[in-house]
Amino acid sequence: MEQHIYIKNMVCPRCIATVTEVLTQQGLTVQEVKLGEAVVTSPGEPDAQALSTALQAHGFELLQQKDEQLTDLIKTTLLEYQRHLEAEYQPITTSVYLAEKLGLSYQHLSKVFSQHTDTTIEKYLIRLKIERVKELISYGELTLSEIAFKLQYSSVQHLSNQFKKVTGISVTDYKKNPTVDRQPLDKLA
């Protein structure tokens, strides 16, 4: 019997590898694993409690309610959108991207997301972008102007103002100690 399992806190390829391993150890045949979702087959119904415990041991959560699943799907789609921003010179808007990818109205997505995270999609995306700015600064390969351009900021000043508003410190102060205040993506909201 094929089953879709929704999993919270998956943010990177290592998460996919770990979840694949956990599912296999639980006796499930893994068909596909992507951020936030796994497709498995098993002869019977998987033991939800054992699966939940095994996933929690690695920092993941089994999502059971539809709105929780949708909220996590929005988060992973926003990660994809951030990559899209970096790759496209004139990307589509967040609302259009989410609505097209998820097949639901942006108003509905926004409402569900806000109810389950106590933040808005826009503020969550800003936090994702700021974490990416921190990452790029820590690599030391790009200038602040190049980072601003790469992440679709209108100017370095816009990036700097947003950075200070979100982190409480200036970009200059962060550059002096770039390991301070990095947030795991699964802890942003």
C-alpha positions in Angstrom: 0.0 0.0 0.0 1.5 3.4 -1.1 1.4 6.1 1.5 2.5 9.8 1.6 4.1 10.8 4.9 4.6 14.4 5.7 7.7 15.4 7.8 8.5 18.7 9.4 12.0 20.2 9.7 13.5 18.9 6.5 15.6 21.6 5.0 18.5 20.1 3.0 19.8 17.1 1.1 21.3 15.6 4.3 17.8 15.7 5.7 16.5 13.6 2.8 19.3 11.1 3.3 18.6 10.8 7.0 14.8 10.4 6.6 15.4 7.8 3.9 17.5 5.8 6.3 15.0 6.2 9.2 12.1 5.0 7.0 14.1 2.1 5.7 15.0 1.1 9.3 11.3 1.2 10.1 10.7 -1.5 7.5 9.2 0.8 4.9 10.0 0.6 1.2 11.0 4.1 0.2 9.7 5.2 -3.3 10.7 8.9 -3.0 11.8 11.4 -0.4 11.8 15.1 -1.0 11.8 18.1 1.4 8.8 17.7 3.7 7.4 14.5 2.1 8.1 10.8 1.6 6.3 8.3 -0.5 6.6 4.8 1.0 5.0 1.4 0.6 4.4 -1.2 3.2 2.4 -4.4 3.5 0.3 -2.8 6.3 -0.2 0.4 8.1 3.1 1.8 9.5 3.4 2.1 13.2 2.9 5.9 13.5 4.2 6.1 17.1 7.4 4.2 16.3 7.9 6.2 13.2 7.4 9.5 15.0 9.8 8.5 17.7 12.5 7.5 15.2 12.1 10.7 13.3 12.2 12.8 16.5 15.5 11.2 17.4 16.9 13.0 14.3 15.2 16.3 14.8 12.2 15.7 12.5 8.5 15.6 13.3 5.7 13.5 11.7 3.0 15.9 10.5 -0.5 14.5 10.9 -2.9 17.4 10.4 -3.6 18.8 7.0 -2.9 22.5 8.0 0.4 21.4 9.6 1.3 19.6 6.4 0.4 22.6 4.3 2.4 25.0 6.5 5.5 22.8 6.2 5.0 22.5 2.4 4.8 26.3 2.2 8.2 26.5 4.1 9.9 24.1 1.8 8.4 25.9 -1.3 9.7 29.2 0.1 13.2 27.6 0.2 12.8 26.6 -3.4 11.6 30.2 -4.2 14.7 31.6 -2.6 16.8 29.5 -4.9 14.6 30.7 -7.7 15.3 34.3 -6.7 19.0 33.7 -6.9 18.8 32.0 -10.4 16.4 34.4 -12.1 17.0 38.0 -13.0 13.3 38.9 -13.0 11.6 36.2 -10.9 7.9 36.0 -10.4 6.4 37.3 -7.1 6.2 35.2 -4.0 2.4 35.0 -4.2 2.3 33.8 -7.8 5.1 31.3 -7.2 3.4 29.7 -4.2 0.0 29.7 -5.8 1.3 28.0 -8.9 3.5 25.5 -7.1 0.9 24.5 -4.5 -2.3 24.9 -6.5 -4.1 27.0 -3.9 -4.9 30.7 -3.6 -2.2 32.8 -1.9 -4.9 34.2 0.5 -5.6 30.6 1.7 -1.9 29.8 2.0 -1.2 33.0 3.8 -4.0 32.5 6.3 -3.0 28.9 7.1 0.7 29.8 7.4 0.0 32.7 9.8 -2.3 30.6 12.0 0.3 27.9 12.4 3.5 29.9 12.7 2.6 33.3 14.3 4.3 35.1 11.4 3.5 36.0 7.8 4.8 34.4 4.7 6.5 37.7 3.8 8.3 37.9 7.2 9.4 34.3 7.0 10.8 34.8 3.6 12.7 37.8 4.8 14.2 35.7 7.6 15.2 33.1 5.1 16.9 35.7 3.0 18.8 37.2 6.0 20.0 33.7 6.9 21.3 33.3 3.3 23.0 36.7 3.6 24.7 35.5 6.7 25.8 32.4 5.0 27.2 34.2 2.0 29.0 36.8 4.2 30.6 33.9 6.2 32.0 32.5 2.9 33.8 35.8 2.2 33.6 35.2 -1.6 31.1 38.0 -2.5 31.0 41.7 -1.8 27.9 43.0 -0.1 26.9 44.6 -3.4 27.1 41.2 -5.1 25.1 39.6 -2.3 22.4 42.3 -2.6 22.2 41.7 -6.4 22.2 37.9 -6.0 19.3 38.0 -3.5 17.2 40.5 -5.5 17.6 43.4 -3.0 16.9 46.8 -4.6 20.2 48.2 -3.1 22.9 47.5 -0.5 21.1 50.0 1.8 17.9 48.0 1.6 19.8 44.8 2.5 21.6 46.5 5.3 18.4 48.0 6.8 16.6 44.7 6.6 19.6 42.9 8.1 19.7 45.3 11.1 16.0 45.1 11.6 15.9 41.3 11.7 19.2 40.6 13.5 19.6 43.7 15.7 23.2 44.2 14.5 24.7 45.9 11.5 26.1 44.0 8.5 29.5 45.6 9.4 29.4 44.2 13.0 28.3 40.8 11.6 31.2 40.7 9.2 33.6 41.1 12.1 32.2 37.9 13.7 30.2 36.0 11.0 29.6 32.9 13.2 27.4 34.8 15.6 23.6 34.4 15.4 23.2 31.9 12.5 19.8 30.2 12.8 19.0 26.7 11.6 16.4 27.0 8.9 14.0 24.7 10.7 13.9 27.0 13.7 12.9 30.2 11.8 9.2 30.0 12.6 
